[in-house]
Amino acid sequence: MVAQGNGAHAVRGLGERWIRELAGSGGDFVCSPAGLWLALTALAAGARGATADELRAVLGVAGDEAAGAATATARALAATDGLGVATRVWTRTPVHRRLRRALPDIGFGPMDPDEVDAWVRKTTGGLIERLPVAVNDQMLLVLVNALALKTDWAIPFTREATRDRPFTDAAGVTREVPTMFGKPPSWDVWMTGGAFVLDLRCARRGPDGPPPVKVRLVLGRPGEGAAEVLPAAWAPKEARTALHADVVTIAVPRFTLRTHIRATDQLPALGVRLASTPAADFSGLSATPLMLSEAVQEAVLKVTEEGLSAAAVTVLPAPAGAEPGPPPRRLHLAFDRPFGIVVLDPGEEVPLFAGWQAETPSDTAD
């Protein structure tokens, strides 16, 4: 499965570099490393020459092999319970028939801004209302990738138990926020380095249903930021340290993260430079000279007592009992200061979404 191994390594690498860039602001954010990788890889299928070499260094693939990698990875991820993956291209210029055949799961159609917005709304289940960039007459081609996720907790939080508790943001300001309380199995919490990692199990629809995603909350040392903390969510099992606790209780804010990211600003730091200049070579995509003019992603992630919903749209316009024993060892893990959330594929390798809650949690999607 391409979603594992080299493909997963490339997505993680891209995600870690991107998170470092996003963390520079010190505020909240949510992004989809998988969504950005899928969009760039579909575009890289049409890259040639030095442009292909540049994208291969960033994505692990480019040129002819990128089409197969994008298709296989998207299909593998789409086999996850509750996760929808889709990519579509709208164009004002002819696209090579060979490339269309190489990307069989991607729809191609004439440029129509209203149709684009309707597709975004439908594909994300309404979490994202429209394309996060205005389509203008200078855009000859627009490539859009969408990821949408809806999953329930295996053990839901009890809504009646939710009550206001203090949360101290990155600036040191403390406010009361709606906080959920739970008691997960002790083995669902571990440490990686100095960070606590909580695995919030998602429900599986029937014993023979597809596997669900892995949702992990990460709490680092006080003062640590997203770049230091979030990668702990996908650290290998050998890097984990078991906690000496028999009973674990948790306190998690109810929250929503939404971010509009102009990834164009971060592309040079990610290693994508030539592709966004007039010297770009996308001759495998179209006979018309094209360059990557913008890379924009809008992502939203919402955590409630019942479960999690998330969506991201990435746009690339181109030109039983026992005998009583000793008292149990207890651990209370309160996410009452800046923390991270990561949604991984069932194989625990591909970061589908990554978010950082630095400010006072918002309880709405707006």
C-alpha positions, 0 to 999 in steps of 0.5 A, a space after each residue: 500500500 503506497 499510504 505506507 512506507 516511502 509514501 507515508 515517510 514523504 507525507 510526514 516529512 512534508 508535514 513536519 517542515 510545514 508545521 515548523 513554518 506554521 508554528 512560527 506565528 505562535 497561534 492556532 492552526 489546523 492543516 492537512 499534510 496529506 491533502 497538500 501532498 496529494 494535491 502537489 503529487 497530482 500536479 507533479 505528475 505533469 512536471 518535467 525536467 528540473 521542475 520534476 527533480 525539485 518536486 521529487 525531492 519534496 514529495 518522493 515522486 514526480 513525473 510519470 511515477 507521481 500519477 500512480 503514487 497519487 492514485 494508490 495513496 488516495 485509494 488506500 486512504 479512502 478505504 478508511 472508515 469515515 474518510 472521503 478523499 477526492 481530487 478534481 481539475 477545472 481548466 481553460 486549457 487542454 490537458 494531455 490525454 495521457 495524463 488524464 488516463 494516468 490519473 483515472 480517479 481525478 475528474 477533469 472539466 471546464 472552468 466553472 467557479 459555481 461548480 467548483 464551490 458546489 463540489 467543495 460543499 458537497 465533498 466536505 459535507 458542508 464543513 467548507 462552503 466554497 473554494 478558499 481562493 477566488 477563481 479569476 480569468 488569469 487562472 488557466 487550471 485549478 487543481 483541488 484536493 478535498 479530505 473530509 472526515 466524520 468519526 465517532 468516539 468508541 467511548 463517547 464523552 458524557 455530555 452531561 459531565 461537560 462543565 467549564 474549567 480553566 484553560 491557560 493560553 500561550 499568552 498566559 491568559 486563563 479563561 473558563 471553557 467547556 471541558 469534557 471528562 473521560 476515563 480511557 484505558 491506561 494503555 491508551 496514554 504514553 509518553 514520547 520524549 517529554 510529551 504525553 500522547 493520548 489515543 482517543 479511540 474511534 468507533 468501528 462500524 461492525 467487525 468487518 467494517 473498514 478500520 477507523 482513523 487514529 486520533 491523538 492529542 499531544 501535550 508537551 512540556 510547558 512552553 513547547 510549541 507545535 513544531 516540538 510537540 506534534 511529531 510525537 503523535 506519529 513517533 514509532 512504538 519503540 520511542 514510547 514510554 509506558 506510564 506507571 498508572 492503573 487509572 487514567 482520567 482526562 479533561 479535554 476542551 470541546 473545540 473547533 479549529 479553522 485555518 485559511 493557509 496561503 501555503 504559497 508563502 511556505 513553499 520555498 521553505 518546503 523546497 518548492 521554488 522553481 515550480 512557482 516561477 515562469 521557468 516551471 516545466 509542466 509540459 507533461 500536463 499541458 502544451 500551454 506553459 503553466 506555473 504554480 501561481 498559488 497554493 491555498 488550503 482551508 482546514 477545519 477540525 471539530 471535537 465534541 463529546 460524540 466524535 470528530 469531524 474535519 475537512 481540508 480543501 487544498 487548491 493549486 491554481 496554475 497559471 470482570 472483577 479481581 481481589 482487592 489489591 493496593 490502591 491504584 496508581 492514578 494519572 489525571 491528564 488535563 489538556 488545559 494549556 496549549 496542546 496538539 491534535 493529530 489524525 492519522 491513517 489506520 496504519 498510524 503513519 500518514 498525518 491526515 490532519 494536524 492542529 495546534 490549540 494555542 489560544 482559548 478554545 473556540 466552541 464553534 466552527 466560525 
